[in-house]
Amino acid sequence: MGHSPHRGMGTAAQPSLHRRVLVAACVLALLLAGTALAVGAALRRVEAQQDLVRQRLQPGSEQVRSLLADVVDQETGQRGYVITGDPTFLEPYKLGQTAGETRIASLRRTFDADPGVLRVVDQVEADLAQWHHLGADPEIAAARAGDPARARALIAQGRGKAAFDALRSHLADLQTRIDSLHAGATRSVQEANAVLARTITASAGLLVLLVLWTGLLLRLWVLRPIEALRASMRRVAEGHLDEPVEALGPPEVAAIGTDAESMRRRILDEVDAARAAGAALAQHSPVVAGLRAELAARTGGTLPGVTLAGALRPAEGVLAGDWWDAVRRPDGTVVVLLADVSGHGADAGLVAARFKHRLTALLDTRLELDEVFATAAEDLGGDDERFLSCLVIAVDPLTGTLGWINAGHPPAVIVQRHRTGLEARELGPTGPLLSSVSSGWQVEHTTMEPTELLLAFTDGVSEARRGHEAGSAEFGTDGVLATLGGLGAWSPERAVAEILEAVRQHADNWHRDDVTVVALTLDGRPAAPGHPVAVPVTAQTGVAPAY
């Protein structure tokens, strides 16, 4: 018989809360750093313009005015001495000459980085020297020599006056240039102050937005998932045990939801156990205890070369028509057994126990697998009205060789995980249901890898449905694969637990039929981890007939 593939698409895992907080902190730090840099740059511009005004332009403007006053003092003293011959008039001339030289040197130092101003200062200095050379010095020398006529003649020539007028003109140009620079720098200070004020206002607004953004992220990432978790747990506390606790939010918060969901499932199991114990009282507990012990799996999940997990949830009491077990044959192969007797309760349990005892005893011989099954099927305990489905899977842990007999049972699946989804191979029927008149079962063969997961289940899983209408969806193989696809990484134990919970959530009546799930991996290793995948339920495949 063939086996059909199933595939599903992948979904990305949520980033952790630690990573989210780290990213948010980095963004916050970058924004704050950018804001600080912007404010700092605006503040430095204000300080630079203020320093330019205070340390250069304002002192420079005052120095030019003082230089003009010094030049006027020199001209006044020179003219008074030439006219009167009184030496006292030369004192302002000499003081003005010394002060002028000092002013010019100071202007050079103040505007050493401004070539335009320095050129005008050079021109003023040259004009001052020209005036001394053509006017002041010759006229003073003539007056000192007692030759007033020559002094008047020199004045009449007008060369000194022309040089002095040029000096005053260039001093006015220098004053105008520096005053213009001063006015421009003052405007720059005002503009820089305005930019600084806008930057500070924008920074304050950004800080408010960051606070609001941080509060929003805190609500989205932490408070809202916690509120949803509290609401779910409150519903459970109120007695709504069938409503799952959803694991929402980042992984750290979702882990709390996962733990709460595990607790809810444990409570449900305890409730089911209490209900089963109550039903067992009506089934005469001493007999029930013996039958239950016969039907219970004896492996404990410790067979060499495999990791095994299984669970059975009876529909009535503690006895079920389902049973599962795993045994090790003399040749070293591990055989997984899963059977489902029609009906449930004590009568079905008796048939199941009889068939299990016969089948497991034959598996301890060296008969071939098909011979074992045919011999066990010869005697179903004389109950012609009952029939059962059975799945026998023999796997060699060393080679991965797998042989199976499927007597009308829902197909087991071998599931492989790829990064793009799941691929499943079905171990379909190889013969009819077991009954007093059936025969002709064959052994089919395939192989299994250590990275694959073998999953077998009864029709209590595959035929679980929501509602009783004809069109209501059964859980089916696709539901099994969808559940596996939602796990980040799987193991037999986790696969069994999650499938049981998924069936419980899917079915309206959890106790309508016995539910059994068995999972196995080779070499004691869980199936390879990968990204979680979601498998769409698109078709029902391999569903055994309903009893």
C-alpha positions as CSV (number, residue, x, y, z in Angstrom):
1,M,0.0,0.0,0.0
2,G,1.2,3.5,-0.7
3,H,1.7,6.5,1.6
4,S,0.7,10.0,0.7
5,P,2.6,13.2,1.6
6,H,1.3,16.2,3.5
7,R,3.1,19.6,3.5
8,G,2.6,22.9,5.3
9,M,4.0,26.4,5.2
10,G,6.2,28.0,7.9
11,T,5.6,30.9,10.2
12,A,8.2,33.1,12.0
13,A,8.6,33.0,15.8
14,Q,7.9,36.1,17.8
15,P,11.0,38.1,19.1
16,S,11.6,37.8,22.8
17,L,10.7,40.6,25.2
18,H,14.4,41.0,26.0
19,R,15.1,41.6,22.3
20,R,12.2,44.0,22.0
21,V,13.2,46.0,25.0
22,L,16.8,46.1,23.7
23,V,15.7,47.4,20.3
24,A,13.4,50.0,21.9
25,A,16.2,51.1,24.3
26,C,18.6,51.5,21.3
27,V,16.0,53.5,19.4
28,L,15.3,55.6,22.5
29,A,19.1,56.1,23.0
30,L,19.6,57.1,19.4
31,L,16.7,59.6,19.5
32,L,18.0,61.1,22.8
33,A,21.5,61.3,21.4
34,G,20.3,63.0,18.2
35,T,18.3,65.4,20.3
36,A,21.3,66.2,22.5
37,L,23.5,66.7,19.5
38,A,20.9,69.0,17.9
39,V,20.6,71.1,21.1
40,G,24.3,71.1,21.6
41,A,25.0,72.3,18.0
42,A,22.4,75.1,18.3
43,L,23.9,76.1,21.7
44,R,27.4,76.1,20.3
45,R,26.3,78.3,17.4
46,V,24.8,80.8,19.8
47,E,28.0,80.9,21.9
48,A,30.2,81.2,18.8
49,Q,28.2,84.2,17.5
50,Q,28.1,85.8,20.9
51,D,31.9,85.3,21.3
52,L,32.4,86.9,17.9
53,V,30.4,90.0,18.9
54,R,31.9,90.3,22.4
55,Q,35.5,89.5,21.7
56,R,36.1,90.8,18.2
57,L,33.4,93.0,16.6
58,Q,32.4,95.2,19.5
59,P,36.0,95.8,20.7
60,G,37.1,96.4,17.1
61,S,34.4,99.0,16.5
62,E,35.5,100.8,19.7
63,Q,39.1,100.6,18.6
64,V,38.3,102.3,15.2
65,R,36.5,105.1,16.9
66,S,39.4,105.6,19.3
67,L,41.8,105.5,16.3
68,L,39.8,108.2,14.6
69,A,40.0,110.3,17.8
70,D,43.7,109.7,18.0
71,V,44.2,110.9,14.4
72,V,42.1,114.0,15.0
73,D,44.2,114.8,18.1
74,Q,47.3,114.5,16.1
75,E,45.9,116.8,13.4
76,T,44.7,119.3,16.0
77,G,48.0,119.4,17.8
78,Q,50.0,119.7,14.5
79,R,47.9,122.6,13.3
80,G,48.0,124.5,16.6
81,Y,51.8,124.2,16.8
82,V,52.2,125.4,13.2
83,I,49.9,128.4,13.8
84,T,51.2,129.5,17.3
85,G,54.6,127.9,17.6
86,D,53.6,126.8,21.1
87,P,55.3,123.5,21.9
88,T,52.4,122.4,24.2
89,F,50.3,121.7,21.2
90,L,52.7,118.9,20.3
91,E,51.8,116.9,23.4
92,P,48.4,115.7,21.9
93,Y,50.1,115.1,18.6
94,K,52.7,112.8,20.2
95,L,50.2,111.0,22.4
96,G,47.9,110.5,19.5
97,Q,50.7,109.2,17.4
98,T,51.7,106.6,20.0
99,A,48.1,105.6,20.7
100,G,47.3,105.3,17.0
101,E,50.1,102.8,16.5
102,T,48.8,100.8,19.5
103,R,45.3,100.9,18.1
104,I,46.4,99.7,14.6
105,A,48.4,96.8,16.2
106,S,45.4,95.8,18.3
107,L,43.1,95.9,15.2
108,R,45.5,93.5,13.4
109,R,45.3,91.0,16.3
110,T,41.6,91.3,16.6
111,F,40.9,90.7,12.9
112,D,43.8,88.4,12.1
113,A,41.4,85.9,10.5
114,D,39.6,88.5,8.4
115,P,41.6,89.4,5.3
116,G,39.1,92.1,4.2
117,V,39.4,94.0,7.4
118,L,43.1,93.6,7.5
119,R,43.4,95.2,4.0
120,V,41.5,98.3,5.1
121,V,43.7,98.5,8.3
122,D,46.8,98.3,6.1
123,Q,45.4,101.2,4.0
124,V,44.7,103.3,7.1
125,E,48.2,102.7,8.3
126,A,49.6,103.6,4.9
127,D,47.4,106.8,4.8
128,L,48.6,107.7,8.3
129,A,52.2,107.4,7.3
130,Q,51.5,109.3,4.1
131,W,49.9,112.2,6.0
132,H,52.9,112.3,8.4
133,H,55.3,112.3,5.4
134,L,53.6,114.9,3.2
135,G,51.9,117.1,5.8
136,A,52.5,116.9,9.5
137,D,56.2,116.2,9.7
138,P,57.3,118.9,7.1
139,E,55.0,121.5,8.5
140,I,56.1,120.9,12.1
141,A,59.8,121.0,11.0
142,A,59.3,124.4,9.2
143,A,57.7,125.8,12.3
144,R,60.5,124.5,14.6
145,A,63.0,126.1,12.2
146,G,61.4,129.5,12.7
147,D,60.2,129.7,9.1
148,P,56.5,130.3,9.4
149,A,56.3,131.4,5.7
150,R,57.5,128.0,4.6
151,A,55.1,126.3,6.9
152,R,52.2,128.3,5.5
153,A,53.4,127.6,2.0
154,L,53.3,123.8,2.7
155,I,49.8,124.1,4.1
156,A,48.8,126.1,1.1
157,Q,50.0,123.3,-1.2
158,G,47.2,121.1,0.3
159,R,49.2,117.9,0.1
160,G,48.9,117.3,3.8
161,K,45.1,118.0,3.7
162,A,44.6,115.6,0.8
163,A,46.5,112.9,2.7
164,F,44.5,113.5,5.8
165,D,41.2,113.4,4.0
166,A,42.1,110.1,2.4
167,L,43.0,108.8,5.9
168,R,39.7,109.9,7.3
169,S,37.9,108.3,4.4
170,H,39.5,105.0,4.9
171,L,38.9,105.1,8.6
172,A,35.2,105.7,7.8
173,D,35.3,102.6,5.5
174,L,36.9,100.6,8.2
175,Q,34.3,101.7,10.7
176,T,31.5,100.9,8.2
177,R,32.9,97.4,7.5
178,I,33.2,96.5,11.2
179,D,29.8,97.9,12.0
180,S,28.3,95.8,9.2
181,L,30.0,92.7,10.5
182,H,28.7,93.6,14.0
183,A,25.2,94.0,12.8
184,G,25.4,90.7,10.8
185,A,26.7,88.9,13.8
186,T,24.0,90.3,16.0
187,R,21.4,89.0,13.6
188,S,23.1,85.6,13.6
189,V,23.0,85.6,17.4
190,Q,19.2,86.3,17.2
191,E,18.7,83.6,14.6
192,A,20.8,81.1,16.6
193,N,18.8,81.9,19.7
194,A,15.6,81.3,17.7
195,V,16.9,78.0,16.4
196,L,18.0,77.0,19.9
197,A,14.5,77.8,21.2
198,R,12.9,75.7,18.4
199,T,15.3,72.8,19.0
200,I,14.5,72.8,22.7
201,T,10.8,72.9,22.0
202,A,11.1,70.1,19.5
203,S,13.2,68.1,22.0
204,A,10.6,68.5,24.7
205,G,7.9,67.4,22.3
206,L,10.0,64.4,21.2
207,L,10.5,63.5,24.9
208,V,6.8,63.6,25.5
209,L,6.3,61.4,22.4
210,L,8.9,59.0,23.6
211,V,7.2,58.7,27.0
212,L,3.9,58.0,25.2
213,W,5.6,55.5,22.9
214,T,7.2,53.7,25.7
215,G,3.9,53.5,27.5
216,L,2.2,52.1,24.4
217,L,4.9,49.5,23.9
218,L,4.6,48.5,27.5
219,R,0.9,48.0,27.1
220,L,1.2,46.1,23.8
221,W,4.0,43.9,24.9
222,V,3.3,43.3,28.6
223,L,0.1,44.7,30.0
224,R,-2.3,43.6,27.3
225,P,-1.0,39.9,27.1
226,I,-1.1,39.8,30.9
227,E,-4.6,41.1,30.9
228,A,-5.7,38.5,28.4
229,L,-3.9,35.8,30.5
230,R,-5.7,37.0,33.6
231,A,-9.0,36.9,31.8
232,S,-8.4,33.3,30.6
233,M,-7.3,32.1,34.0
234,R,-10.3,33.8,35.6
235,R,-12.5,31.8,33.2
236,V,-10.8,28.6,34.3
237,A,-11.2,29.6,37.9
238,E,-14.9,30.1,37.3
239,G,-15.2,26.5,36.1
240,H,-14.8,26.8,32.3
241,L,-12.1,24.2,32.2
242,D,-12.7,23.4,28.5
243,E,-11.6,26.9,27.4
244,P,-7.8,26.9,26.7
245,V,-5.4,29.5,28.2
246,E,-3.8,31.2,25.2
247,A,0.0,31.9,25.3
248,L,0.0,35.4,23.9
249,G,2.7,38.1,23.7
250,P,6.5,37.8,23.7
251,P,8.0,34.4,24.7
252,E,8.7,35.5,28.3
253,V,5.0,36.4,28.8
254,A,3.8,33.5,26.6
255,A,5.7,31.1,28.8
256,I,3.4,32.1,31.7
257,G,0.4,31.3,29.6
258,T,2.0,27.9,28.6
259,D,2.5,27.0,32.2
260,A,-1.1,28.1,33.0
261,E,-2.3,26.0,30.1
262,S,-0.4,23.0,31.4
263,M,-2.0,23.4,34.8
264,R,-5.4,23.6,33.2
265,R,-4.8,20.4,31.3
266,R,-3.6,18.7,34.5
267,I,-6.8,19.8,36.2
268,L,-8.8,18.4,33.3
269,D,-6.9,15.1,33.5
270,E,-7.7,15.0,37.2
271,V,-11.4,15.7,36.5
272,D,-11.4,13.0,33.9
273,A,-9.8,10.6,36.3
274,A,-12.3,11.4,39.0
275,R,-15.2,10.9,36.5
276,A,-13.6,7.6,35.3
277,A,-13.2,6.5,38.9
278,G,-16.9,7.2,39.5
279,A,-17.9,5.2,36.4
280,A,-15.6,2.4,37.5
281,L,-17.6,1.9,40.7
282,A,-20.5,0.9,38.4
283,Q,-18.2,-1.5,36.5
284,H,-17.3,-3.5,39.7
285,S,-13.9,-2.2,40.6
286,P,-12.0,-5.6,41.3
287,V,-12.7,-6.9,37.8
288,V,-12.1,-3.5,36.3
289,A,-8.7,-3.2,38.1
290,G,-7.6,-6.5,36.6
291,L,-8.7,-5.8,33.1
292,R,-7.2,-2.3,33.2
293,A,-3.9,-3.8,34.3
294,E,-4.0,-6.2,31.4
295,L,-4.7,-3.4,28.9
296,A,-2.2,-1.0,30.2
297,A,1.0,-0.5,28.2
298,R,3.9,-2.3,29.9
299,T,6.9,-0.6,28.2
300,G,7.2,2.6,30.2
301,G,8.8,4.2,27.2
302,T,12.1,2.5,27.9
303,L,12.6,0.2,24.9
304,P,16.2,0.2,23.6
305,G,16.9,2.4,20.5
306,V,13.6,4.3,20.6
307,T,11.9,7.1,22.5
308,L,8.2,6.2,23.0
309,A,5.2,8.0,24.5
310,G,1.5,7.1,24.5
311,A,-1.8,8.0,26.2
312,L,-5.3,6.5,26.3
313,R,-8.4,8.4,27.4
314,P,-11.4,5.9,27.9
315,A,-14.9,7.1,27.0
316,E,-16.4,5.3,30.0
317,G,-14.9,4.7,33.4
318,V,-11.4,3.4,33.3
319,L,-11.9,0.6,30.8
320,A,-11.6,1.2,27.1
321,G,-12.0,-0.7,23.9
322,D,-8.7,0.9,22.7
323,W,-5.4,-0.4,23.9
324,W,-1.8,0.2,22.9
325,D,1.6,-1.3,23.8
326,A,5.1,-1.8,22.5
327,V,7.2,-4.9,22.8
328,R,10.7,-6.0,21.8
329,R,10.9,-9.1,19.7
330,P,13.7,-11.7,20.0
331,D,15.3,-10.4,16.8
332,G,15.6,-6.9,18.4
333,T,12.9,-5.2,16.5
334,V,10.5,-2.9,18.4
335,V,6.8,-3.5,17.7
336,V,4.2,-0.8,18.4
337,L,0.6,-2.2,18.8
338,L,-2.6,-0.2,18.6
339,A,-6.1,-1.7,18.5
340,D,-9.6,-0.5,18.8
341,V,-12.5,-2.8,19.6
342,S,-15.9,-1.8,18.5
343,G,-17.8,-0.2,21.4
344,H,-16.3,0.7,24.7
345,G,-16.7,-0.1,28.4
346,A,-16.3,-3.4,30.2
347,D,-17.4,-5.7,27.4
348,A,-15.1,-4.1,24.9
349,G,-12.3,-4.2,27.4
350,L,-12.7,-8.0,27.8
351,V,-12.3,-8.5,24.0
352,A,-9.4,-6.1,23.9
353,A,-7.6,-7.8,26.8
354,R,-8.0,-11.3,25.2
355,F,-6.7,-10.2,21.8
356,K,-3.8,-8.3,23.4
357,H,-2.7,-11.2,25.5
358,R,-2.8,-13.5,22.4
359,L,-0.9,-11.1,20.1
360,T,1.8,-10.1,22.5
361,A,2.5,-13.8,23.4
362,L,2.9,-14.7,19.7
363,L,5.2,-11.7,19.2
364,D,7.6,-13.3,21.7
365,T,8.2,-16.1,19.2
366,R,10.3,-16.2,16.1
367,L,7.3,-16.3,13.7
368,E,7.1,-13.9,10.9
369,L,5.0,-10.8,11.5
370,D,2.2,-11.8,9.1
371,E,2.1,-15.3,10.7
372,V,1.9,-13.8,14.1
373,F,-1.0,-11.5,13.1
374,A,-2.9,-14.2,11.2
375,T,-2.6,-16.7,14.1
376,A,-3.8,-14.0,16.6
377,A,-6.7,-13.2,14.4
378,E,-8.0,-16.8,14.3
379,D,-9.6,-16.5,17.8
380,L,-11.3,-13.3,18.8
381,G,-12.9,-14.9,21.9
382,G,-16.0,-16.2,20.3
383,D,-17.8,-12.9,20.0
384,D,-19.0,-12.8,16.5
385,E,-20.8,-9.5,16.9
386,R,-17.6,-7.5,17.7
387,F,-14.9,-6.5,15.3
388,L,-11.7,-4.5,15.8
389,S,-9.1,-2.5,13.9
390,C,-5.5,-3.1,14.6
391,L,-2.2,-1.5,13.7
392,V,1.1,-3.5,14.1
393,I,4.3,-1.6,13.3
394,A,7.7,-3.3,13.6
395,V,10.8,-1.1,13.3
396,D,14.4,-2.0,13.5
397,P,16.1,0.7,15.6
398,L,19.5,0.0,14.1
399,T,18.6,0.1,10.4
400,G,15.3,2.1,10.4
401,T,13.6,-0.7,8.4
402,L,9.9,-0.6,9.2
403,G,7.1,-3.2,8.4
404,W,3.5,-2.8,9.2
405,I,0.1,-4.5,9.1
406,N,-3.0,-2.2,9.1
407,A,-6.2,-4.1,9.6
408,G,-8.8,-1.4,8.9
409,H,-7.2,1.1,11.3
410,P,-6.7,4.8,10.7
411,P,-3.3,5.2,9.0
412,A,-0.3,5.9,11.1
413,V,1.9,8.7,9.8
414,I,5.7,9.2,9.6
415,V,6.4,12.9,9.8
416,Q,9.5,14.7,8.6
417,R,10.1,18.4,9.3
418,H,11.6,20.6,6.7
419,R,12.3,24.3,6.9
420,T,9.4,24.9,4.5
421,G,6.9,22.7,6.3
422,L,6.0,19.1,7.2
423,E,6.1,16.0,5.0
424,A,4.0,13.0,6.1
425,R,3.9,9.4,4.8
426,E,0.8,7.4,5.7
427,L,1.0,3.7,6.7
428,G,-2.3,2.8,5.1
429,P,-4.5,-0.3,5.4
430,T,-3.0,-3.7,4.3
431,G,-6.1,-5.7,5.0
432,P,-9.7,-5.7,6.3
433,L,-11.0,-5.2,9.8
434,L,-10.5,-8.1,12.2
435,S,-13.7,-10.2,12.6
436,S,-14.7,-13.8,12.8
437,V,-14.8,-13.9,9.0
438,S,-11.9,-11.7,7.8
439,S,-8.4,-12.7,6.6
440,G,-5.7,-11.8,4.1
441,W,-3.5,-9.3,5.8
442,Q,-0.2,-8.3,4.2
443,V,3.0,-6.8,5.6
444,E,4.1,-3.6,3.9
445,H,7.6,-2.1,4.2
446,T,9.3,1.3,4.3
447,T,12.1,3.0,6.2
448,M,12.3,5.6,8.9
449,E,15.0,8.2,9.7
450,P,16.0,9.3,13.3
451,T,14.8,12.8,12.4
452,E,11.3,11.5,11.7
453,L,8.4,11.1,14.1
454,L,6.0,8.0,13.9
455,L,2.5,8.8,15.1
456,A,-0.4,6.3,15.5
457,F,-3.9,7.0,16.8
458,T,-7.4,5.5,16.9
459,D,-10.5,6.8,15.3
460,G,-11.3,8.7,18.5
461,V,-8.7,11.1,17.2
462,S,-9.4,11.1,13.5
463,E,-13.2,11.1,13.7
464,A,-13.5,13.7,16.5
465,R,-15.9,16.3,15.2
466,R,-17.5,19.6,16.2
467,G,-21.2,19.2,16.1
468,H,-23.3,16.3,14.8
469,E,-24.2,17.6,11.3
470,A,-23.2,15.7,8.3
471,G,-20.9,18.5,7.0
472,S,-19.1,19.2,10.3
473,A,-15.3,18.8,10.1
474,E,-13.6,15.8,11.5
475,F,-10.2,16.3,13.1
476,G,-8.6,13.8,10.8
477,T,-4.9,13.4,9.8
478,D,-4.8,17.0,8.7
479,G,-5.7,18.1,12.2
480,V,-2.9,15.9,13.6
481,L,-0.4,17.5,11.2
482,A,-1.7,21.0,11.9
483,T,-1.1,20.4,15.6
484,L,2.4,19.1,15.0
485,G,3.1,22.0,12.7
486,G,2.3,24.5,15.4
487,L,5.1,23.1,17.7
488,G,8.5,24.9,17.7
489,A,10.2,21.5,18.3
490,W,8.7,18.2,19.0
491,S,9.3,15.0,21.0
492,P,7.0,12.0,21.4
493,E,5.8,13.0,24.8
494,R,5.0,16.6,23.7
495,A,3.4,15.4,20.4
496,V,1.0,13.1,22.3
497,A,0.1,15.8,24.9
498,E,-0.6,18.5,22.2
499,I,-2.7,16.2,20.0
500,L,-4.8,15.1,23.0
501,E,-5.4,18.7,23.8
502,A,-6.2,19.7,20.2
503,V,-8.8,16.8,20.0
504,R,-10.3,17.9,23.3
505,Q,-10.7,21.5,21.9
506,H,-12.0,20.3,18.5
507,A,-14.6,17.8,19.7
508,D,-17.9,18.8,21.2
509,N,-18.1,15.6,23.2
510,W,-14.7,14.6,24.4
511,H,-16.1,11.4,26.0
512,R,-17.9,10.1,22.8
513,D,-15.2,7.6,22.0
514,D,-12.0,6.2,23.4
515,V,-9.0,8.3,22.3
516,T,-5.5,6.8,22.0
517,V,-2.3,8.4,20.6
518,V,1.2,6.8,20.4
519,A,4.4,8.5,19.2
520,L,7.9,7.2,18.6
521,T,11.3,8.3,17.4
522,L,14.4,6.3,16.7
523,D,17.8,6.4,18.6
524,G,16.3,8.0,21.6
525,R,16.5,11.4,19.8
526,P,13.6,13.8,19.2
527,A,12.8,14.9,15.7
528,A,14.9,17.6,14.3
529,P,13.9,21.1,15.5
530,G,13.0,23.8,13.1
531,H,10.8,26.8,12.6
532,P,7.1,26.4,13.6
533,V,4.9,25.6,10.7
534,A,1.1,25.8,10.1
535,V,-0.5,23.0,8.1
536,P,-3.8,23.9,6.5
537,V,-6.6,21.3,6.9
538,T,-7.4,20.7,3.3
539,A,-8.6,17.1,3.0
540,Q,-9.6,14.1,5.1
541,T,-7.3,11.2,4.5
542,G,-7.1,7.6,5.7
543,V,-10.1,7.6,8.1
544,A,-11.2,4.2,9.2
545,P,-14.9,3.3,9.1
546,A,-16.9,4.4,12.2
547,Y,-18.0,1.7,14.6
